[in-house]
């Protein structure tokens, strides 16, 4: 964060701009985006009528816990982390502009998609939050996939509910509402049990004609579970579906107190529909039109491609979800992303410190990423698996991160780092190959997430892995927090523009993207790596059995 420059030292034009921003902040002509990521809760403030830039940010680091063999976050951590991220943003605003906001033009909440948060009639949580990372729903997911004729992944909310029914969990008769993390936070802030269509599409299949849950499939589910469901139909348990641009309630006094521990924030602020991180990633990369797509890399990694036509058949590697406006999207979701890469980077950082030459974390990433550029195109025969948790696309119920080589492999730092970066994209590429076999055309892929901050490295390797151009914008590292802030700003323009037109004209009209096209050498090298990667999954499976 840069310190505020005193007005006396500021050029006249910059001083006038700073004063205009101060006035907008005090008048509430801003939009606040909040996203609950896997490792950080992030807040992002933008101007309501000029959403291209970021005024201020705040964040709080948190980590999931593995409790009783379930990946979870405590609900206390949700609210503590939210307040700290918000307080951090307010402090950044004060440092930059010398004022503290007490209202906003609009607020948006985003979070990790999928998972299961279940509540009773009094609004009390019945079980700990079950995140997208859990792979305990295989029986339910398989049964529902066969019943619906559509792929229902293990992480989807309906799979979690159905598995609880199959297991006769004692909480099931008391369930009166279940939702996602974004839907939960929004509910507590506004009192409304609603959800954006993109996030809803990871709970239960959506009918593209109605932008609502598929009525026929709701009926099939009700017939399947019969009297085991505690209400007349599963729809009674699901949040109401809204599309981008619809008003989704206002911040209540109770919600304002949950968000702002200082009690300075005024209630009555409108909120946009809560969305999942996949939807905000599409917004943050302007990839909501057919033949566009994006890759989001964090603790998990996933690719979204907006479809021109329905898929020809069901694939377990592909989910069909939607954009925040309701258009169908093919999603390749991998539970494991850049966490293992970060662990190795931390190891090298610690070596530097132990050797008496400490290096800042961002600089460690920069050095190691640049080193990977000197590696062989196929990573010298090395293999890296980033599976800290189960990975359905790779048919792994549990994760075992591994680094593997043969005696003939060329073990150099450059090859090692290229293998680690390739490993982040390995399972994703298995799913993207299926999409290619379906004949889905992609004009350009956009990428966002912290690992793309080092220009031209991860982006180049991803282009080689996908054999498609990959574009990165300046906002790439801001990701979903900025994306949900943009969706909040869209509330004031939705009557005049559809979401795609709004992004094209109001948000990305003058945006600059750095685009990298795949080189033949990188495409061939990654293809050779992926062939070994497929074969080496047998080692992963053996490790799961043995360890």
N, C-alpha and C positions, 0 to 999 in steps of 0.2 A: 504494500500500500504506500502511495506517495503522500508525503506531508503536504498540507495546505500551504500554498504560496501566499504571502501577505499581499493585500491589494496594492501597496506601494511598489512592490517589486514585479507586479503583473502587467504585461502589455495591455493597452486600453481595450482592444478587442477581446482578449482573454478575460479581463476583469468584467466586462459587460456580460460575457457568456456565463461566467461564474455567478454573477448576480442574478441572471435570468434563471439559472438552475436552482439557486437558493429559493427564489420566489416560487418556482414550480414545486419544490419539495414542501415548502410551508403551506402552499395552497392545496396540496394533495393531488397534483397533476402528474402522478407517478404510478407505476405498477410494481408490485412486489411479487417476486417468484420465490417459492420455497420448495426445495427438493430433498427428499430423504434418500440418499444414495446408500450403497452398501457399506462405505467406510466414512462418508462425510454427510452431514446435514448442511445444506448450503442455502443461503439467502442472497438474492440478487435484485437490485433496484434499477429500474430504467425509467425514462420519460414516457409518459402515456402516449403523447403524440409524435414521439421520435424514438421508437424502440430499438434503433440500430446499435446504440452504445450502452455501456454499463456505467452507471453512476457510482455504485458502491456495492460491496459484497461483504458477506459474513459467513462464517462456517464453524462447525463443531465436529470433531472426529469422534466416531463411535465404531464399535465392532460387534458383529453377531456373536452369539454364544452357542455352544453345543451342549445342551442340557437334556439329559435323559434321551440321548440319541436323536434330538430334534434341534435343528438350526433355528434360533429365535433371537429376538430383541425384546427386552422388557418394555412394557408400556410406560413405566416411569422414565426409562431412558429416552423414550420418544419425546416426552414433554420437557425433560431437563435439557436435552439436546436442542430442541426447537427454541427454547428460551435463550440458550447460549448463542446459537447461531444468529437469532434476531438481535440480541444485544450487541453482538460483534458487528453486525451491519450498521446499527444505529451509531456505534462508536466510529465506524469508518465514515459515515455521512458527516458526523460532527468534525472529524479530522479534516476532511476534504473541503467542506462548505461552511463550517461554523454554525450549523443548525441541527436540531434534532427533530425528526418527523413525528407527528402525532396522528397522522392520517395518510391514506393513499387513495388513488383513484380506483384501484382494483387490486385484488390479491388472488394468487393461484397456488394450489398445492399439488405437488407431484411426488411420486415415490416409486420404489421398486414394484413392478407388476406382480400379479399372481398371489399365491399364498392364501392364508386362511386366518381370519379374525372373526370369532363367533361370539355372539352376545345373547343374553337372556332378555326377558320382557322388561327388566329394569335397567337394561343397558350395561350390565356387568359382564366382563369378559369371562368366558366359560373355560377356556384353555389358553395356554401361552400362544402367542403369535407364531404360526408356522409359516416360514418364509418360502420363497421360490426355490431355495436351495435344497429342500428336502426331497428325497427320492423314495418315500415310504408308501406311495400310492399306486404302485404298479398294477395291482389287481383291479382297482377301481378304474384307472385310466384305460386299461385294455378293454374292460367291459363296456365302458362308455364309448370308446372309439368304435367298437363293433356295433353298438346300438345306434349311434348317431350317424355313422358313415362319414365321420370327420375326425381328424386326429385330435385327441384330447391328451395333451402332455401331462406328465406327472405333477407339474407345478401348478396347474390350473386350479382355481378355487373350487370348482365343482368336483374335481377329482378328490380333493381333500375332504369335502363334505361326504361324498359317496363312500370313501374309504372309512370314514368314521362311522357311517351307517353299517357297512359290511362288518366292521370290527365290534359293532354293538357298544361303542364308547358310551359311558354313562351320561355324558353331557348332551347327547343328541336330542333326547326328548325335550330339552329345555331351550334349544336354539330358536330364536325368533328373528335373528338378523345375522348375516355374515357378509364380509366385505374385504377389500384390500387395505393396505396401509394408507394410501392416499385417501380412500373413501372414509376410513376411520377418522383421520385427522380432520378432514373437511367437516364431517358430521359433528365432531366435538366443537369445532370453531363456529359453525352456523346453525346446528340443530337439524340440518337436512340430510336425509339418507339418500344421497345421489352419487352418481359416478359418471365420468366422461366415457364416451363410447369406446375409445381406444383402450382404456383400463378395463372396461366391462367386457371387452372381447377376450380378455385373459381370465375371466371368471366363468363365462358360459358363451357358447356360439351365438353370433349376432346375425340377424337377417339383414342383408344389404338393402333390401327394399324398404324396410321400416326403420332402420337404425335402432333396433331394439332386440332384446333376446328373441331367438328363434322360437316362435310359439309352438310349432310342431315338435321340436326337440324338447321343449319344456313338458309337453304332454307325454312324450315317451319316457322321460325321466320319472314323472309322477306315476306312470303305470308300472315302471320297473320297481320303485321302492315302496309303492302302496302305502299301507298304514304305518310303515316305519318312519315316514316323514311326520314331524310333529304339527304340521299345518295342512291346509287343504291343497296346497300346491307350492312347489319350490319358488315360484315367482314371489310369493309373500315374503320370502327370506332375503331376496336380492335387492340391492339398491336400485333406485330409479335411474334410467339411462338418459343422459343429455349429450348433445353434440356441441362442438366448439362454437362459441358465440352466444350460447344461451346463458342467461343469468342463473346462478346456482345458489342463491341465498345471500345473506349479509352476515358480517361479523357480529356476533352477539356480545353483550357485555361479558358473559362467561368466557366466550372465545377470546376476546381481547385480553382478559386476564391470563389465559393459558399461553398466549403468544408473547405478551410483554410483561415480564415480572416487575417492571418499574411502575406499572399501572398508568402509563402516560398515553397509551394508544386508545383512540376513540372508537367506539363500535359504529355499526352502520355501513361499513365499507363493503361493496359488492364483491363477490367471489365468482370466478369462472368455474366450470366443471373440473373436479379433480381428475388428473390424468396420470397414467403410468409413465415410467421413464422411456419406454419405447416411443410413445406418442410425442413426448417433449423432445426426444432426439430427432424425430422427423421434422418437427417445427424448427429446431435449432440449426438444421442443415438444409432447410427448404426442399425437403424431399417428400412432398405429399402428392405429387402428380405421377401418373402412370409412367413406367420405365425409369423412374428414379428410385434410389435406395440409399440407405446409410448404414454405417457400421458404428456401433457404440462400444467402446472398450473401457472396462473398469474391472471391478471384481468379477463380474460376468462379462461376456461378450456376445453381442447378437447383431444380426443383419436384418434389415427390413427392406423389402422390395414391393413397391406399389404395383398391383397387378392390372393388366389390361383385360384379362379374361380369367374365369375360374380355372383352378388346377384340374388336370385331367383325372387324377386319382389321389387317393389318400397316401401320404408319406409320413412315417413317424418322425422324420427329421424336420418336417415343416409344419408350423401352425398357421392357420389363417386367422389373422386379427384385423384391426382396422386402423386407419388414420384417425386423428381427433375429429375429423369431419365425417367419418363413417365409411370411407372407401376401403375395399378389401386389400389386405397386405399379406404377403408371405413372409413369415418370420422364421429365421434360423437362430434359435436361442441355445447358448452354451452356458452351463453353470459356472464354468471356470474361465477367467480372463487373465488379467495382468498381475494377480496377487503373487504367484510364484516368481514371476519376473522381478517384482519389487523385492521379494525376499532375497534373491540372489544379489540384486543391486545393493541392498542393505549390507550383505556380507562383505562385498568389496569396499563399501564405505567404511565399515568397521576395520578392515585391513589397513586402509589408508590412515585412519586415526591411530591404530595400534603402532603403525610405523612412524608416527610422529608428524604426519602431514595430513591433518584432517581436511576433508573436502565436504562442502555443502551437498545435501542430498540431490538437489536439482543438477548440480555440476557432475555428480557421480553418474546420474542417468545420461547426461550429455556426452560424457567421455565414453561410456560403454556403448551407447547407441552408435556414436561415430565410429568406434572400433569395429562394430558389426558390418559396416560398409566395406571393410577390407576382407571380410570372410569369403569363402568359396560359395558359389551360387547354390550348392546343395548342402551348405553348412558342413562340408568335409566329412560326411558320413555320421555326424552326431545326431542324437535325438533328444528332445526335451518334451516331457509331458507335464502339463500344468494342472493336473487333476487333484485339487485339494478336497473336492467333494465329488459325489456321484455325477456321472455324465451320461444321460440317456442316449444321446446320439451315438456315443461310443460304446453303448451297452454295458456301462459300468455302474453298479449300484452304489459303490463307494469310491472315494478318490485315493490315489497313491501317487503323489508327485515323484517323478523319476527323471534322472539324467542317464542316458544309455549310450554306450559306444562299443565298437568292436576293436580288436587289436589293430586293424587296418585304418581306423578312423584318424583324421588329422586333428588332434586336440590342440588348438590354439585359442587364445582369448577371442580373436575375431570370429572364428567358427563357433565357439561356445556361445557368444552373444547372439550371433545370427540364428543359431538353433533355438535359443530361448525366445527370441522374437517370433520365429516361425512357429514355435510351440503355442504361442498365444492364438495364432490363426489356424492351428491344425484342425481341431474339431469343427470349427466354423466352416472350413473349406470342405469337409465331408458333406455338410448340409448344402453348401452352395453348389457342389457338383450335382446334387439331386435337382436343384432348381434349374440348372443349365440343361439337364436331361429333359425337363418339362418344356423346354423351348422358351423360357421366360427371358425376354430381352431387357438389358440394362444399358442405358445410355451413359450414365455416370453414377458412381458411388461417392457419397460424401462420408467423411469420417470425423468423429469427435471423441473426446476423452483425453485425459492427461497424457497418455503415452504418445500423442501426436504433437505435443508441444515442441519436441526436438524436430525441427523442420527437415523433411526429406528422408527420414529413416524408416520409421514404422509405416509411414504413408507409402513409401516406395515398395517395401516388402509386401504390404497388403495388396497393392496393385498387381504385383507378381503372383500373389496367391489367388486373386480373383480373376486375373487376366482381363482387367477392366480399368479404365481411368479412375483415379481416386482423388477427390478434391477435399481440401481442408480450408476453412475460413478462419479469420482472426478470432471468432467467438468459439472455436472448437473446444478449447479447454474449459469454457464456462458451461457448456453442455446444457443439461436439462433444467437447471435453475433459471437460466436465461430463457430457455424455451417456454417454460410455464409462465414466466413474466410476460413474454410476448402474447401468449394465449389470454392472459388477464387483460392486456391492452386491447386485444381484439374485441372485447365486449363492446367497446364504444364505436366500432366500425363494422360490426357484423351485419347490420341492417343494409349496408351499402355494398359490401364486398364479400364474396365467398373466401374461405380461408386461403386457398391457393393464390387468388388475386391479391389478397392483403399481403401475403408474404412476398410476392413478386414486386409489388409496387411500393409498399410502405416500409418494408423491412430489409429486403435484399436487393432493392433496385440499384444501389450503388456499391453493393458489397463486392469485395475482392476475394476470389478463391484461388488458392495455389493448387494447381492440378498436375498430378504426376501420371504419366502414361506408362503402362508396363513395358519393360524391356524383354526381348526374346530370351536373354540369358537368365533373367530372374524368373520368368514363367517356367522355363525348362528346369531350372534349379529347384524351384519349389515343388514342381511336379515329382521330381526324383525324391525329394524329402518326404512328400506325402505318401509315396509308395512305401517307403520304409516305415513311415508313421503308422499306416494301416497294419502292416505286418507286425510291428512292435506292440500293437494293442494286446497281443497275446501275453506279452510280458507284464503289461498293466493288470490284466485279468488274473494272472498267476500271483502277482503281488497282493492283490485284494484278498485272494484266498489264503495266502501264506502269512500275511502280516495284519 
